[in-house]
């Protein structure tokens, strides 16, 4: 059993509550930032004249920066200081959100979003580590982590509406608003975060080579998927990009085998249940965000809905913020993780499948079943996946297992958006430019999330054998999984 050495002194109750509010503000900021941008993408695309691929990279750039550096971010918080990492990268998040608001070209926006994602990859694990070292192990810490997770889900749901309102004023406010929020959080954190002793230097340093090769590999692979819409002369570059990405994956494995303090201990991949959960999470999140991206384009570009109308329409998908902490734990207790995960995938198949025959003039009532079922599926699958991904792993490697899961979810999000963009681009290129042809392109792109959840259901089905209620599970597993999924590492 691992021991936890607190680097943040236990504060009085009022001080701990104030500290939790500041840290919850951070996860709300991160969740709402992603949601606001998702609604604003069509307006950004129209104003800056971006291609569909570049518009997708505005979303994917953040996700890839986040995914590529989450493992390193969690490790850096332990080795370089949680307070230092939190304040430093919150400042970086603020600066590049501001720069994104002043962007005048697509590449400037993509770069700003990528660096903002990197900042989140360091900031969020540091915030989680501060919680686990500020609250004593037990009910107080569990309650703090539940509040933290719930605020993150609420941030995403409310961010859809806030993003719609801000986009009506001008899409640049989607970037400026987080600057004010981050500034307020930063000022409060400077006052409320207790000082900490300077950590001892890492004996063998950070695995920077491993982190760089992993991030570069994911970046190239996703870019290769986006480039699948380019045929003819562009095919060679596409294949070369994918090959380079796979080569970097191989390089990463070599680096990790030789590193004295590897970012990822390769032996952990012998845990079949963990690998199955990570792969299922990649497919589930990829399908979810790909589906949301296509719907946003369909509503605003084909139907002519405003960003606010789109935000209000999609907010029902945020029902997971209510269902995840209320319904899902009861189902897991009664039926077990594997069955609930599989049920979530089945609901996702139904949700995305119902939207496949979408029409040119569908009413919101016709769309509503898909949206509410998709949100319910997310509530059922995501939480249990975080538990399944860490349940079979030793306590001393919970941080590594959680970091791997979160990397997979972020990378899956980027791949899902990239894949639907590629399919849409290929189909639209063969069309005659009429509204009917555009509708066919959207319908074809919607096949991607259906295929992804079908594959995910097949993967998760392997965990059904011998699955049962979670009555015998150790009571501390679920809180640990919730703790570690955001990238913190064992103390």
TAURCOR-V64256 format. One line per field, one symbol per residue. burial: I if it has 9 or more other C-alpha atoms within 8 Angstrom, else O. Layout:
burial=???
This chain:
burial=OOOOOOOIOOOOOOIIOIIIOIIIIIIIIIIIIIIIIIIIIIIIIOOIOIOIIIIIIIIIIIIIIIIIIIIIIIIIIIIIIIIIIIIOIIIIIIIIIIIIIOIOOIOIIIIIIIIIIIIIIIIIIIIIIIIIIIIIOOOIIIOIIOIIIIIIIIIIIIIIIIIIIIIIOOIIIIIIOIIOIIIOIIOIIOOIOOOOOOOOOOOOOIIOOIIIIIIIIIIIIIIIIIIIIIOOOIIOOIIOIIOIIIIIIOIIIOIIIOOOOIIOOOOOOOIOIIIIIIIIIIIIIIIIIIIOIIOIIIIIIIIOIOIIIIIIOIIIIIIIIOIIIOOIIOIIIIIIIIIIIIIIIIIIIIIIOIIIOOOOOOOOOOIOIIIIIIIIIIIIIIIIIIIIIIIIIOOOIIIIIIIIIIIIIIIIIIIIIIIIIIIIIIIIOOIOOOOOIIIIIIIIIIIIIIOIIIIIIOIIIOIIOOIIIIOOOOOOIOIIIIIIIIIIIIO
